[in-house]
């Protein structure tokens, strides 16, 4: 029995994603890398690159696609049209459930079934998807629109809280260490490579955080470069 490895959808703030596109307004380089967004933290740079790969805005070797060139601008005037096409393709398993009738429970279950996300990361991925769908003028059910409004009302963290998180000096709000999480890829040779982390990358010092996400980037890129072997034998 084989099981196809699930992908990790974007879970960065949608506003950060749009800002990364706008930063390319002057010109889209043939190859995209995280140094294009030096004003972003190392963690956001990694999340932006992961989002571009998932959404098909870059291809092999992180070279820019025509979709990215079409979106780039300030504001991204072609953004809604391109994002709509991307959603219908990359999130096809979600869209097929009919977003105009979907409840939050249905969307939550669909994400858990289709993607390798759980807990807070899953909620962030769902919020990214909903905001992208709204940006693309896709019709959403009243239940999903309510979720979007509720997400918009959440209080923003203070600068002090963000700095404390970046320094790694405090534990998550529940006072407990972050649970271990892992990510793996199937190797061409037939083996499987897995990385596991028991710390919360969002509270790591910058050096550790940047190193961790550089490793995650390499694993994700390897998996995308070898989609035919991304299977797990049980």
Secondary structure, 3 states (H helix, E strand, C coil): CEEECCECCCCCCHHHHHHHHHCCCCCCCCECCHHHHCCCCHHHHHHHHHHHHHHCCECHHHEECHHHHHHCCCCCCCHHHHHHHHHHHHCHHHHCCCCCCCCHHHHHHHHHHHECCCHHHHHHHHHHHHHHHHHCCCCCCHHHHHHHHHHHHCCCCCHHHHHHHHHCCCCCCCCCCCCCEEEEEECCCCCEEEEEECCCHHHCCHHHHHHHHHHHHHHHHHHHHCHHHCEEEC
